[in-house]
């Protein structure tokens, strides 16, 4: 991966060579980015954790049906990740990663504060701002992590593994705190959204005080352009983003418009990808881009299933689970929103050690095989979600313990795919397209989120007055189907892995 940074830097700090020639396992800059991402993920996953149950709250929320709540959840999450693609392009071409991140953080804070002021009246406006802000923030901080390492540095995967643990610590804290505040009779939804805004302020301050240590990483690609011309282009990006607010607002309120958007942005993104791929003069680089695209396509399927956690599984937890986990009494939605993150934090180092031990014995699976294994774990997890129906009482309330065990299984699937996916995008992408490809990775998540909402809506009972037992049967039957599809996808990846490996060439 070549480093095409401008000759001058926007800030006086260490050189790129000084950063990349670090000693030890991790560069110090990774810890700074770890903290920034942790607080941003608190904000993001805290909001994600309460979205569906807030929208389905018939008294203090938006009073939507389960089906409507699932569809709107899918639409909101789809827009969040779709904007990461757009934010990645603007960062590559105009703003640079640092300015994109700063702008995104400020807009996210404003969005959360607006919702906190009046959740019912200003929810759609606030969530629109959060969507735009996340789009500028998320792909660019991940790209900066990749730039801390030289091409071929074997420590890169470990770095992304640590970075991924920061994501999950934030998700764990956000999922627990926001659900607790939002569902508590002593606080309420305003406090949930306010807490998300406060921690995002902490993340922004952390980045402001540490960004100098990043040296040229994340500087604008237009530093050598005349300052006045550069400023005009930057302002155009900011204004254009804010002008899009009414459009996003309308599409979220009416999910039919979301369908049109998703039918449009995907083909356009593919066309742009093909344009940049065929524009690439290096044949080896082109093959790597094609390999990256295959990973992206399979990730859509993975996230469509995995992200039931914020939609159908949130409603399943709300309606159909006991409040007893082992010897404790706990809100099932706190478990739904935190167990995966907790398991990632606990087991991520263990999985990393397993990969290292297998590598020493020369039996470590390659990246494609790991993706395939991830799908097999996903299949096992959804079969376990399905199996909860056999532990239900006559009222349709089932075991929180078995539900939590399913999350343990799904965590191993995630650890085989998500942190490795972030790393492989940076390995397979030329420097000039790193932001775009990271954006493509998150755009795949957008389509996964969109499909997750459709799948969740399909599992929901059309009768809002249906019994809990009927709802249990509908959701668990849907989980059984997802288990089968995940199994097929995993086996297919394992079968075609030799072909994909040829495209990846020296990248493992």
C-alpha positions in Angstrom: 0.0 0.0 0.0 1.6 3.2 -1.1 1.5 6.3 1.0 0.6 9.2 -1.2 0.6 12.0 1.4 1.0 15.6 0.4 4.5 17.1 0.7 3.5 19.3 3.6 1.5 18.5 6.7 -1.3 20.5 8.3 0.2 19.9 11.7 3.7 19.6 13.1 3.9 16.2 14.6 5.9 12.9 14.0 6.6 11.9 10.4 4.8 8.9 8.9 8.1 6.9 9.0 8.4 7.7 12.8 4.9 6.5 13.4 5.2 3.3 11.4 8.6 2.4 12.8 7.2 1.9 16.3 8.6 -0.7 18.7 6.4 -3.2 20.5 3.0 -4.6 19.6 1.0 -1.4 19.2 1.8 2.2 18.2 0.8 4.8 20.9 -1.5 6.5 18.4 -3.6 3.3 18.3 -4.5 3.8 22.0 -5.7 7.4 21.3 -7.9 6.2 18.4 -9.0 3.3 20.6 -10.4 5.8 23.2 -12.0 8.0 20.6 -13.7 5.1 18.9 -14.8 3.7 22.3 -16.7 6.8 23.2 -18.2 7.1 19.7 -19.4 3.5 19.8 -20.9 4.1 23.3 -23.0 6.9 21.6 -23.8 4.8 18.5 -24.6 1.5 20.2 -26.4 3.2 23.0 -28.8 4.7 20.5 -29.0 1.6 18.4 -29.9 -0.4 21.5 -32.9 1.7 22.4 -34.1 2.5 18.9 -36.6 -0.3 18.3 -37.9 -0.5 21.9 -38.3 3.3 21.9 -40.2 3.3 18.6 -42.4 0.5 19.8 -43.1 2.1 23.2 -46.8 2.8 23.1 -46.8 5.4 25.9 -43.6 7.4 26.0 -42.1 6.4 22.6 -43.3 6.7 19.0 -46.1 4.1 19.5 -45.3 2.2 16.3 -46.2 -1.4 15.6 -43.6 -4.1 15.9 -43.5 -4.4 12.1 -43.1 -0.6 11.6 -40.5 -0.4 14.3 -38.4 -3.1 12.5 -38.7 -1.4 9.2 -37.7 2.0 10.5 -34.9 0.4 12.5 -33.6 -1.1 9.2 -34.0 2.2 7.4 -32.2 4.2 10.0 -29.3 1.8 10.3 -29.1 1.5 6.5 -28.7 5.2 6.1 -26.1 5.3 8.9 -23.9 2.9 7.0 -24.7 4.2 3.5 -23.4 7.6 4.6 -20.1 6.0 5.6 -19.5 5.3 1.9 -20.2 8.9 1.0 -18.2 10.1 4.0 -15.3 7.9 2.9 -15.2 9.4 -0.6 -15.3 13.0 0.7 -12.4 12.2 3.1 -10.4 10.6 0.3 -10.9 13.4 -2.2 -11.3 16.6 -0.1 -11.4 16.8 3.7 -9.0 14.1 4.8 -9.7 11.8 7.7 -9.1 14.3 10.5 -11.5 17.0 9.4 -14.1 14.4 8.4 -14.0 13.0 11.9 -14.3 16.4 13.6 -17.2 17.4 11.5 -18.9 14.0 12.0 -18.5 14.2 15.8 -20.0 17.7 16.1 -23.0 16.8 14.0 -23.6 13.5 16.0 -23.5 15.5 19.3 -26.1 18.0 17.9 -28.4 15.1 16.8 -28.4 13.4 20.2 -29.0 16.7 22.0 -32.0 17.5 19.8 -33.5 14.1 20.5 -32.8 14.4 24.3 -34.6 17.8 24.3 -37.9 16.2 23.1 -37.7 12.5 22.0 -41.1 12.2 20.5 -41.3 15.6 18.7 -37.7 15.8 17.4 -36.7 12.2 17.0 -36.5 12.1 13.2 -34.6 15.4 13.0 -32.1 14.3 15.6 -31.6 10.9 14.1 -31.0 12.5 10.7 -28.1 14.5 12.1 -26.8 11.4 13.8 -26.8 9.6 10.5 -24.8 12.3 8.7 -22.4 12.6 11.6 -21.7 8.8 11.8 -21.2 8.7 8.0 -18.3 11.2 8.3 -16.8 9.7 11.5 -16.9 5.9 11.2 -15.0 4.9 8.0 -12.3 7.5 8.5 -11.1 6.5 12.0 -10.9 2.9 10.8 -8.8 4.1 7.8 -6.4 6.0 10.1 -5.8 2.8 12.1 -4.7 1.1 8.9 -2.3 3.9 8.2 -0.4 3.4 11.4 1.2 0.3 9.9 3.5 -0.3 6.9 2.4 -2.6 4.1 3.1 -6.2 5.2 3.4 -5.4 8.9 2.3 -8.6 10.7 1.1 -6.5 13.7 -1.7 -4.9 11.7 -4.3 -7.7 12.6 -3.4 -7.4 16.3 -3.9 -3.7 16.1 -7.3 -4.0 14.5 -8.1 -6.6 17.1 -7.3 -4.1 19.9 -9.2 -1.4 18.1 -12.2 -3.8 17.8 -12.1 -4.3 21.5 -12.5 -0.6 22.0 -15.6 -0.7 19.8 -17.0 -3.4 22.0 -16.2 -1.8 25.3 -18.1 1.3 24.1 -20.9 -0.9 22.8 -21.1 -2.7 26.2 -21.3 0.5 28.2 -23.6 2.3 25.8 -26.0 -0.7 25.5 -26.3 -1.1 29.3 -26.4 2.6 30.3 -28.8 3.8 27.5 -31.3 0.9 27.9 -31.2 1.3 31.7 -31.9 5.0 31.5 -34.4 4.8 28.8 -36.5 2.0 30.3 -36.2 3.2 33.9 -39.3 5.0 35.5 -36.8 7.2 37.3 -35.2 8.6 34.2 -36.6 8.0 30.7 -35.7 8.3 27.0 -34.3 11.9 27.2 -31.6 10.8 29.7 -30.7 7.9 27.4 -30.1 10.2 24.4 -28.4 12.8 26.6 -25.9 10.3 27.9 -25.0 9.4 24.3 -24.3 13.1 23.5 -22.2 13.6 26.7 -19.9 10.7 25.9 -19.5 11.8 22.3 -18.3 15.2 23.6 -15.7 13.3 25.6 -14.6 11.4 22.4 -14.4 14.7 20.5 -12.2 16.3 23.2 -10.0 13.3 23.3 -9.4 13.5 19.5 -8.7 17.2 19.5 -6.0 16.8 22.2 -4.3 13.8 20.6 -4.7 14.4 16.8 -1.2 16.1 16.6 0.4 12.7 17.4 -1.0 11.4 14.1 1.4 13.6 12.1 0.4 13.5 8.4 -2.1 10.7 8.8 -5.5 12.0 8.0 -4.5 15.3 6.6 -6.4 16.7 3.6 -5.3 15.3 0.2 -5.5 18.9 -1.1 -2.9 20.5 1.2 -0.8 21.4 -1.9 -3.8 23.2 -3.5 -4.2 26.9 -3.1 -5.7 27.5 0.4 -8.7 29.5 -0.9 -9.6 26.8 -3.4 -9.3 24.1 -0.8 -11.5 26.1 1.6 -14.2 26.5 -1.0 -14.3 22.7 -1.6 -14.4 21.9 2.1 -17.2 24.4 2.7 -19.1 22.8 -0.2 -18.9 19.4 1.5 -20.2 20.8 4.8 -23.0 22.7 3.2 -24.0 19.9 0.9 -24.2 17.5 3.9 -26.5 19.9 5.8 -28.6 20.5 2.7 -29.3 16.8 2.5 -31.1 16.9 6.0 -34.7 17.3 4.6 -34.2 14.5 2.1 -32.9 12.0 4.7 -35.7 13.2 7.2 -38.4 12.4 4.7 -36.9 9.0 3.7 -36.7 7.9 7.3 -40.3 8.9 8.1 -41.5 7.1 5.1 -39.7 3.8 4.6 -41.0 3.5 1.0 -38.6 6.2 0.1 -35.8 4.2 1.8 -36.4 1.4 -0.6 -35.9 3.8 -3.6 -32.7 5.1 -2.0 -31.3 1.7 -1.4 -32.1 0.6 -4.9 -30.2 3.6 -6.2 -27.1 4.0 -3.9 -26.0 0.3 -4.3 -25.8 0.3 -8.1 -24.2 3.7 -8.1 -21.6 2.5 -5.6 -20.9 -0.6 -7.7 -20.5 1.5 -10.8 -18.1 3.9 -9.0 -16.1 0.9 -7.7 -15.9 -0.6 -11.2 -14.7 2.8 -12.6 -12.0 3.0 -10.0 -11.0 -0.6 -10.4 -10.6 -0.5 -14.2 -8.9 2.9 -13.8 -6.3 1.1 -11.7 -3.2 0.5 -14.0 -1.7 -2.2 -11.7 -3.3 -5.6 -12.6 -2.3 -7.1 -9.2 -4.1 -4.2 -7.5 -7.2 -4.8 -9.6 -7.4 -8.4 -8.6 -7.1 -7.4 -4.9 -10.0 -5.0 -5.3 -12.1 -7.7 -6.8 -11.2 -10.0 -3.9 -12.2 -7.2 -1.5 -15.5 -6.8 -3.3 -16.3 -10.6 -2.8 -15.7 -10.1 0.9 -18.0 -7.1 0.9 -20.8 -9.1 -0.8 -20.7 -11.9 1.7 -20.6 -9.4 4.6 -24.0 -8.1 3.5 -25.5 -11.5 4.2 -23.7 -11.8 7.5 -24.9 -8.5 8.8 -28.5 -9.0 7.6 -28.6 -11.9 10.1 -26.4 -10.6 12.8 -28.2 -7.3 13.0 -31.4 -8.9 14.1 -30.0 -8.0 17.5 -31.2 -4.4 17.2 -34.5 -5.3 15.6 -36.4 -8.6 16.0 -34.2 -9.9 18.8 -34.8 -6.6 20.7 -38.5 -7.1 20.5 -38.1 -10.9 21.2 -36.2 -10.0 24.4 -38.8 -7.4 25.4 -41.8 -9.7 25.0 -40.7 -13.4 25.2 -37.9 -13.8 27.7 -37.8 -14.4 31.5 -35.9 -11.8 33.5 -33.7 -14.4 35.2 -30.1 -14.9 34.0 -28.4 -17.6 36.1 -28.9 -16.3 39.6 -29.7 -12.7 38.7 -32.7 -10.8 37.7 -32.0 -8.5 34.8 -33.8 -6.6 32.0 -33.6 -9.0 28.9 -32.8 -6.1 26.6 -29.8 -5.1 28.6 -28.6 -8.7 28.0 -29.5 -8.4 24.3 -27.5 -5.1 24.0 -24.5 -6.0 26.0 -23.8 -9.8 26.0 -22.3 -9.8 22.5 -19.9 -7.0 23.4 -19.0 -8.5 26.7 -18.2 -11.9 25.0 -16.1 -10.1 22.4 -14.1 -8.3 25.1 -13.5 -11.6 27.0 -12.9 -14.0 24.1 -11.3 -11.7 21.5 -7.8 -12.1 23.1 -8.4 -15.9 23.4 -9.3 -16.2 19.8 -6.3 -14.2 18.8 -4.0 -16.5 20.8 -5.6 -19.5 19.1 -4.9 -18.0 15.7 -1.3 -17.3 16.7 -0.8 -20.9 18.0 -2.3 -22.3 14.8 0.0 -20.0 12.8 3.1 -21.4 14.6 2.0 -24.9 13.6 1.2 -23.6 10.1 -2.4 -24.7 10.3 -4.0 -21.2 10.7 -7.0 -20.8 8.4 -6.7 -18.1 5.8 -9.0 -15.1 5.8 -11.5 -16.6 3.4 -11.8 -19.8 5.6 -12.2 -17.6 8.7 -15.1 -15.9 6.9 -16.7 -19.2 6.1 -16.2 -20.5 9.7 -17.9 -17.2 10.9 -21.0 -18.1 8.9 -21.0 -21.6 10.5 -21.0 -20.1 14.0 -23.8 -17.7 12.8 -25.9 -20.7 11.7 -25.4 -22.5 15.0 -26.4 -19.3 16.9 -29.6 -18.8 15.1 -30.5 -22.5 15.5 -30.1 -21.9 19.2 -32.4 -18.9 19.0 -34.9 -21.1 17.3 -34.4 -23.8 19.9 -35.6 -21.4 22.7 -39.2 -22.2 21.6 -38.8 -25.7 23.3 -38.1 -24.0 26.7 -41.1 -21.7 26.6 -44.0 -21.8 29.1 -47.6 -21.7 28.2 -47.6 -17.9 28.0 -44.8 -17.9 25.4 -42.0 -16.8 27.8 -38.7 -18.6 27.3 -35.2 -19.0 28.7 -32.9 -16.0 29.0 -30.1 -18.3 29.7 -30.4 -20.1 26.4 -30.8 -16.8 24.6 -27.6 -15.6 26.1 -25.8 -18.8 25.1 -26.8 -18.1 21.5 -25.1 -14.8 21.8 -21.9 -16.5 23.0 -22.0 -18.6 19.8 -22.7 -15.7 17.5 -19.8 -13.8 19.1 -17.3 -16.4 17.8 -18.8 -15.9 14.4 -18.3 -12.2 14.6 -14.7 -12.6 15.8 -14.0 -14.7 12.6 -15.3 -11.9 10.4 -15.6 -8.3 11.6 -12.2 -7.3 12.9 -10.5 -9.4 10.2 -12.8 -7.7 7.6 -11.6 -4.2 8.7 -8.0 -5.3 8.4 -8.4 -7.0 5.0 -10.0 -3.9 3.5 -6.9 -1.9 4.3 -4.6 -4.7 3.0 -6.4 -5.1 -0.3 -7.0 -1.4 -1.0 -4.5 1.0 -2.7 -3.8 4.0 -0.6 -5.8 6.4 -2.9 -8.9 4.3 -2.4 -8.7 3.3 1.2 -11.5 5.6 2.4 -13.7 4.5 -0.5 -13.1 0.8 0.2 -13.7 1.2 3.9 -16.9 3.1 3.0 -17.9 0.2 0.7 -17.3 -2.2 3.7 -19.7 -0.1 5.8 -22.1 0.3 2.8 -22.4 -3.5 2.8 -23.4 -3.1 6.4 -26.0 -0.6 5.3 -27.6 -3.2 3.0 -27.2 -5.8 5.8 -29.1 -3.5 8.1 -31.7 -2.7 5.5 -32.2 -6.5 4.9 -32.3 -7.0 8.7 -35.2 -4.7 9.0 -37.1 -6.4 6.2 -36.4 -9.9 7.7 -37.4 -8.7 11.2 -40.7 -7.2 9.8 -41.4 -10.5 8.0 -41.1 -12.4 11.3 -43.4 -10.0 13.1 -47.0 -11.0 13.6 -49.3 -8.9 11.4 -51.7 -8.9 14.4 -50.5 -6.5 17.0 -52.9 -8.2 19.5 -51.4 -11.6 18.9 -50.5 -13.6 21.9 -46.9 -13.8 23.1 -46.9 -17.5 22.2 -47.8 -16.6 18.6 -45.1 -14.0 18.5 -42.6 -16.6 19.9 -43.5 -19.1 17.1 -43.2 -16.4 14.4 -39.8 -15.1 15.5 -38.2 -18.6 16.2 -39.4 -20.0 12.8 -37.7 -17.0 11.2 -34.5 -17.7 13.1 -34.6 -21.4 11.9 -34.7 -20.1 8.3 -31.7 -17.8 8.9 -29.8 -20.7 10.4 -30.1 -22.7 7.2 -29.2 -19.8 4.9 -26.1 -19.0 7.1 -25.0 -22.6 6.9 -25.3 -22.6 3.0 -23.3 -19.3 2.8 -20.5 -20.7 5.1 -20.1 -23.9 3.1 -20.1 -22.0 -0.2 -17.3 -19.7 1.1 -15.2 -22.6 2.2 -15.6 -24.4 -1.2 -14.6 -21.3 -3.3 -11.8 -20.2 -0.9 -9.0 -21.3 -3.3 -10.3 -19.1 -6.1 -10.6 -16.0 -3.8 -7.1 -16.7 -2.4 -5.7 -16.5 -6.0 -7.2 -13.0 -6.3 -5.7 -11.9 -3.0 -2.2 -13.0 -4.1 0.3 -12.4 -1.3 -2.3 -11.0 1.1 -3.3 -13.6 3.7 
